[in-house]
Amino acid sequence: MGARDQGLGSESRVTAALRSAAVVPSGAASSCPMSRRAAATVLRAWCIEDLRLLAKKRLPRAVFEFFDGGAEDETTLRDNRAAFERVRLAPKMLAGVSQIDTVASVLGASSKLPIAVGPTGGVGFGWPFADVGIARAAAAAGIPYTLSTMATASIERIAREAGGRLWFQAYIFKKRDITMQLIERARQLGYDALMVTVDVPVGGKRERDFRNHYTIPFRFTRRNLLDFASRPGWALSILRRGMPVLENVASFAPEATNAAEIASSVGRFWDPGFDWDGMKEMRERWPGKMLVKGILRADDAERLAGLGVDAVVVSNHGGRQLDGAVAALDALPPIVRAVKGRMSVLVDGGVRRGVDVVKAIALGAEGVMIGRATLYGACAAGEAGAARALEILRDEFVRSMQLSGVRTVREIGADLLAGAGSAASGGA
Ligand SMILES: Cc1cc2nc3c(=O)[nH]c(=O)nc-3n(C[C@H](O)[C@H](O)[C@H](O)COP(=O)(O)O)c2cc1C
């Protein structure tokens, strides 16, 4: 069976997806500009790595490496990917897999895929209003989208232009009032869940940003000027639209609203003193569903379940915080064992293939979140690129389910793991 048989290679299907993306928010105009040429180019991307290479080609090195890189020696960044590659499946044959249902329950509501788009800050530097493009692509794909506090599109803009199921990600500002005001705006606009990120008490040491002169305050130096000038298409888009603005925090932190500044300022505004008492207070003040992102230990997850938190995202921030932290996928099983039935468990970090979603669910996750996958797509072609990333993951997920012999997401279980189940390994 070729890619075309499942629609991945079909231009008309992608065009239809884009058309439907455009109508999702009841005809609202998108701030994310469209480029027909770039949209045509991403149709030649067959995997997330292809989209990554397209993004690399289009972006100045400093910008690409801000998105692509991790902390210090990047051991955790690499291990996130390696952890997925270490897992082997024992597929079932003769399962009758002509009909596949990818619908899953994610945080208590139906999602067309067991995938949610995670929060990524500063993405407008990769493509103007990429946040909007990614959010609209997520809505078209029928999956949740999480808006970062450090997004280059405001809470209001996303609510107006994206549609779909929206979650808001909060960092805890030293001035707690700022966080509370942002959360209140999200609540009033109908965001259906709050995600509190707890793995950035201080910023990780991201040395690529230092080397690339991606610094605060943003200054053009001879090196980064040459770098930026080497990508005229990108430079033109910035000149036309102006420097991206961190719209959610623009009025609170005027000294750092330029997207380029967050590279080395990451963590500067957050409260390293935020602790369990603060978390308890957050839980009490947010009436809706709450996820806590950045958990790698079973005891932390258990304590959050005790506070009435609805979900944890097992995550090391895509390898951007503590270098040397455990790969997210490796941290997943003990956390699932500790809180199963009491809260949802999602995992992120290194998801690049549809089969990774099967692996994460087989290891006990309710679903995965993705960061760079849609970000690479958006950097290559705005909304069309993000839609392509989701189309690729969807196609690979369906194909992997068929090849694994499972017809529904519920059928994906630990028995698919090679060597894990007695039936698969032939044991008693
Ligand atoms: C460029 C970039 C910006 C990010 N910004 C945020 C953020 O603002 N808030 C947050 O909680 N996580 C942030 N993350 C982490 C992601 O939400 C997610 O945990 C990570 O990207 C998952 O790994 P993956 O990129 O391999 O999928 C960011 C990640 C990247 C790559």
Ligand as a Chemical Component Dictionary entry (heavy atoms), coordinates in Angstrom:
data_LIG
# 
_chem_comp.id                   LIG 
_chem_comp.type                 NON-POLYMER 
_chem_comp.pdbx_formal_charge   0 
_chem_comp.three_letter_code    LIG 
# 
loop_
_chem_comp_atom.comp_id 
_chem_comp_atom.atom_id 
_chem_comp_atom.alt_atom_id 
_chem_comp_atom.type_symbol 
_chem_comp_atom.charge 
_chem_comp_atom.model_Cartn_x 
_chem_comp_atom.model_Cartn_y 
_chem_comp_atom.model_Cartn_z 
_chem_comp_atom.pdbx_ordinal 
LIG C1  C1  C 0 10.739 26.737 20.731 1  
LIG C2  C2  C 0 10.079 26.119 21.916 2  
LIG C3  C3  C 0 9.378  26.934 22.798 3  
LIG C4  C4  C 0 8.745  26.364 23.903 4  
LIG N1  N1  N 0 8.004  27.171 24.727 5  
LIG C5  C5  C 0 7.334  26.626 25.762 6  
LIG C6  C6  C 0 6.502  27.438 26.568 7  
LIG O1  O1  O 0 6.348  28.626 26.333 8  
LIG N2  N2  N 0 5.857  26.838 27.601 9  
LIG C7  C7  C 0 5.990  25.490 27.876 10 
LIG O2  O2  O 0 5.393  25.004 28.827 11 
LIG N3  N3  N 0 6.756  24.703 27.109 12 
LIG C8  C8  C 0 7.432  25.236 26.061 13 
LIG N4  N4  N 0 8.183  24.434 25.257 14 
LIG C9  C9  C 0 8.230  22.983 25.513 15 
LIG C10 C10 C 0 7.142  22.261 24.722 16 
LIG O3  O3  O 0 5.864  22.578 25.204 17 
LIG C11 C11 C 0 7.280  20.740 24.773 18 
LIG O4  O4  O 0 7.402  20.330 26.114 19 
LIG C12 C12 C 0 8.467  20.206 23.988 20 
LIG O5  O5  O 0 8.664  20.964 22.815 21 
LIG C13 C13 C 0 8.218  18.752 23.640 22 
LIG O6  O6  O 0 9.263  18.222 22.931 23 
LIG P1  P1  P 0 9.265  18.076 21.324 24 
LIG O7  O7  O 0 9.560  19.440 20.810 25 
LIG O8  O8  O 0 10.364 17.123 21.082 26 
LIG O9  O9  O 0 7.912  17.588 20.890 27 
LIG C14 C14 C 0 8.842  24.975 24.145 28 
LIG C15 C15 C 0 9.530  24.169 23.246 29 
LIG C16 C16 C 0 10.151 24.724 22.148 30 
LIG C17 C17 C 0 10.875 23.818 21.190 31 
# 
loop_
_chem_comp_bond.comp_id 
_chem_comp_bond.atom_id_1 
_chem_comp_bond.atom_id_2 
_chem_comp_bond.value_order 
_chem_comp_bond.pdbx_ordinal 
LIG C1  C2  SING 1  
LIG C2  C3  SING 2  
LIG C2  C16 DOUB 3  
LIG C3  C4  DOUB 4  
LIG C4  N1  SING 5  
LIG C4  C14 SING 6  
LIG N1  C5  DOUB 7  
LIG C5  C6  SING 8  
LIG C5  C8  SING 9  
LIG C6  O1  DOUB 10 
LIG C6  N2  SING 11 
LIG N2  C7  SING 12 
LIG C7  O2  DOUB 13 
LIG C7  N3  SING 14 
LIG N3  C8  DOUB 15 
LIG C8  N4  SING 16 
LIG N4  C9  SING 17 
LIG N4  C14 SING 18 
LIG C9  C10 SING 19 
LIG C10 O3  SING 20 
LIG C10 C11 SING 21 
LIG C11 O4  SING 22 
LIG C11 C12 SING 23 
LIG C12 O5  SING 24 
LIG C12 C13 SING 25 
LIG C13 O6  SING 26 
LIG O6  P1  SING 27 
LIG P1  O7  DOUB 28 
LIG P1  O8  SING 29 
LIG P1  O9  SING 30 
LIG C14 C15 DOUB 31 
LIG C15 C16 SING 32 
LIG C16 C17 SING 33 
# 
